[in-house]
Amino acid sequence: FITTQAKLYSLIRQVCLQGLPNAQDIAEQIIKSGELVSFLKDETFIKQDDTDQFVYFLLAGEVGLVVNGSTLPYGRKEGETVGELSAVQHIHKRLASVTALDDIVAIQMSYYDFNIILGTHPLMFKNLFVDSAKRLQQRNTLIRASNPKPVLFLISSVESIPIIDELLLELRYSDIDVVPWNAKSTFTAGSFTL
């Protein structure tokens, strides 16, 4: 990635430049405005809640994402950007930590230069929005749908079955699924570890 031609080739393959008629011109602007940087494996170069505003165009390698201490089951790789949200909406803190999963080569760009390029190439903005929508869909696969109707699970001993029966009567018209668990044969005392 020393030559300008190698940087240019890698940048043209960026998701945010795909299908743009002037992708090469934009890539040349990114090279001119940005700085070639590298990060070693396991190096964290974006930290959640930090206020820096650099955008990284990943040219080689893959990164992992950590949000609120949880590692996401997907990352980002060469051809993708990281950090663009804080550059577009520069008053917000970083939303995730980004760590190199292997050695990384990227072009780092300030939010100021990034926004100048976006302002002169609005189709690039559209590509970023399309990519952001895909990332939101990816994130949404991690969020389980809530129950449309709450479930109330009632457990009782045999001696308290009349109380459960009374609760079932009181809740019969509520918008709650009530599940009693009081079968005599379910388990005997001491036969299961609780």
C-alpha positions as CSV (number, residue, x, y, z in Angstrom):
1,F,0.0,0.0,0.0
2,I,2.9,2.3,-0.5
3,T,2.1,3.4,-4.0
4,T,-0.7,5.8,-4.8
5,Q,-1.9,3.4,-7.4
6,A,-2.4,0.6,-4.8
7,K,-4.3,3.1,-2.5
8,L,-6.4,4.2,-5.4
9,Y,-7.3,0.6,-6.4
10,S,-8.3,-0.2,-2.8
11,L,-10.3,2.9,-2.4
12,I,-12.3,2.5,-5.6
13,R,-13.6,-0.8,-4.1
14,Q,-15.0,0.9,-1.0
15,V,-18.7,0.3,-0.4
16,C,-19.3,4.1,-0.3
17,L,-17.8,4.5,-3.8
18,Q,-19.5,1.6,-5.5
19,G,-21.3,2.5,-8.7
20,L,-20.3,6.2,-8.7
21,P,-19.2,7.5,-12.1
22,N,-16.5,9.7,-10.5
23,A,-15.2,7.1,-8.0
24,Q,-11.6,7.5,-9.1
25,D,-11.8,11.3,-8.6
26,I,-13.3,10.8,-5.1
27,A,-10.6,8.2,-4.3
28,E,-7.9,10.7,-5.4
29,Q,-9.4,13.3,-3.1
30,I,-9.5,10.9,-0.2
31,I,-5.8,10.0,-0.8
32,K,-4.9,13.7,-1.0
33,S,-6.9,14.7,2.2
34,G,-6.3,11.6,4.3
35,E,-3.4,10.0,5.9
36,L,-2.3,6.4,5.5
37,V,-2.3,4.7,8.9
38,S,-1.8,1.2,10.2
39,F,-2.8,-0.7,13.4
40,L,-1.4,-3.9,14.8
41,K,-3.6,-6.9,15.7
42,D,-5.5,-6.3,18.9
43,E,-5.0,-2.5,18.8
44,T,-8.1,-0.5,19.6
45,F,-8.2,2.6,17.5
46,I,-11.7,3.8,18.1
47,K,-13.0,3.8,21.7
48,Q,-16.7,3.9,22.6
49,D,-17.7,7.3,24.1
50,D,-14.6,9.1,22.8
51,T,-15.1,12.3,21.0
52,D,-12.6,12.1,18.2
53,Q,-14.1,12.3,14.7
54,F,-11.8,10.5,12.3
55,V,-13.2,8.3,9.5
56,Y,-11.2,5.2,8.5
57,F,-11.4,3.7,5.0
58,L,-10.3,0.1,5.6
59,L,-7.8,-0.9,2.9
60,A,-6.6,-4.2,4.4
61,G,-7.6,-6.3,7.3
62,E,-10.6,-6.8,9.5
63,V,-11.9,-5.1,12.7
64,G,-14.0,-6.2,15.6
65,L,-16.8,-4.2,17.2
66,V,-17.6,-3.9,20.9
67,V,-20.6,-2.1,22.2
68,N,-21.1,-1.6,25.9
69,G,-18.6,-4.3,26.6
70,S,-20.3,-6.9,24.3
71,T,-18.4,-8.1,21.2
72,L,-20.7,-8.1,18.2
73,P,-20.7,-11.4,16.1
74,Y,-19.7,-9.4,13.0
75,G,-17.1,-6.8,12.2
76,R,-16.0,-4.7,9.3
77,K,-13.4,-5.5,6.7
78,E,-11.4,-4.0,3.8
79,G,-13.7,-2.0,1.5
80,E,-15.8,-0.6,4.4
81,T,-15.6,2.5,6.5
82,V,-15.7,2.9,10.3
83,G,-16.2,6.1,12.2
84,E,-18.3,7.8,9.6
85,L,-21.3,8.4,11.9
86,S,-19.3,10.6,14.2
87,A,-18.0,12.5,11.3
88,V,-21.4,13.1,9.8
89,Q,-23.0,13.9,13.2
90,H,-19.9,15.3,14.9
91,I,-21.5,16.3,18.2
92,H,-22.1,12.6,19.2
93,K,-19.6,10.4,21.0
94,R,-18.3,7.2,19.4
95,L,-21.0,4.4,19.4
96,A,-18.6,1.4,19.5
97,S,-15.0,0.5,20.1
98,V,-13.1,-0.8,17.0
99,T,-10.2,-3.2,17.4
100,A,-8.0,-4.7,14.7
101,L,-8.5,-8.4,14.4
102,D,-5.4,-8.6,12.3
103,D,-2.9,-6.0,11.0
104,I,-4.9,-3.1,9.5
105,V,-4.1,-0.6,6.8
106,A,-6.5,2.3,6.4
107,I,-6.8,5.9,5.3
108,Q,-7.7,8.2,8.2
109,M,-9.6,11.3,7.4
110,S,-10.8,14.2,9.6
111,Y,-14.5,14.9,9.8
112,Y,-13.9,18.3,8.2
113,D,-12.3,16.8,5.0
114,F,-14.8,14.0,5.0
115,N,-17.7,16.4,5.0
116,I,-16.1,18.5,2.2
117,I,-16.0,15.4,0.0
118,L,-19.6,14.4,0.9
119,G,-20.7,18.0,0.1
120,T,-19.2,17.9,-3.3
121,H,-20.2,14.2,-4.0
122,P,-23.8,13.7,-2.7
123,L,-24.1,10.3,-4.3
124,M,-21.4,9.1,-1.9
125,F,-23.7,10.2,0.9
126,K,-26.4,8.0,-0.6
127,N,-24.1,5.0,-0.6
128,L,-23.3,5.7,3.0
129,F,-27.0,5.8,3.9
130,V,-27.6,2.5,2.1
131,D,-24.7,0.9,3.9
132,S,-25.9,2.3,7.2
133,A,-29.4,0.7,6.6
134,K,-27.7,-2.6,5.9
135,R,-25.8,-2.3,9.2
136,L,-29.0,-1.5,11.1
137,Q,-30.6,-4.6,9.6
138,Q,-27.5,-6.6,10.7
139,R,-27.8,-5.1,14.2
140,N,-31.5,-5.8,14.4
141,T,-30.8,-9.6,14.0
142,L,-29.4,-9.4,17.5
143,I,-32.5,-8.0,19.0
144,R,-35.2,-10.5,19.9
145,A,-38.8,-9.5,19.3
146,S,-40.8,-8.8,22.4
147,N,-43.8,-10.9,23.4
148,P,-46.9,-9.3,22.0
149,K,-48.7,-10.5,25.1
150,P,-47.0,-10.8,28.5
151,V,-46.8,-14.2,30.1
152,L,-47.4,-14.7,33.8
153,F,-45.9,-18.0,35.1
154,L,-47.4,-19.1,38.4
155,I,-45.7,-21.8,40.5
156,S,-47.3,-23.3,43.6
157,S,-47.2,-26.2,45.9
158,V,-50.1,-28.5,46.1
159,E,-51.3,-26.8,49.2
160,S,-51.5,-23.4,47.4
161,I,-53.5,-24.6,44.4
162,P,-56.7,-22.8,45.6
163,I,-54.7,-19.5,45.5
164,I,-53.6,-20.2,41.9
165,D,-57.2,-21.0,41.0
166,E,-58.3,-17.7,42.4
167,L,-55.6,-15.8,40.5
168,L,-56.6,-17.6,37.3
169,L,-60.3,-16.5,37.9
170,E,-59.2,-12.9,38.5
171,L,-57.0,-12.7,35.5
172,R,-59.2,-14.6,33.0
173,Y,-60.2,-11.4,31.1
174,S,-56.8,-9.7,31.2
175,D,-54.5,-9.3,28.3
176,I,-52.0,-11.6,29.9
177,D,-51.3,-15.3,29.2
178,V,-51.4,-17.0,32.6
179,V,-49.6,-20.3,32.9
180,P,-50.1,-22.3,36.1
181,W,-47.5,-24.8,37.1
182,N,-48.8,-26.9,39.9
183,A,-49.0,-30.5,38.7
184,K,-48.5,-33.0,41.5
185,S,-46.5,-35.3,39.3
186,T,-44.1,-32.6,37.9
187,F,-41.5,-33.3,40.6
188,T,-41.2,-34.5,44.1
189,A,-39.5,-32.6,46.8
190,G,-35.7,-33.2,46.8
191,S,-35.6,-34.9,43.4
192,F,-34.3,-31.8,41.6
193,T,-31.6,-29.3,42.5
194,L,-33.1,-25.8,42.7
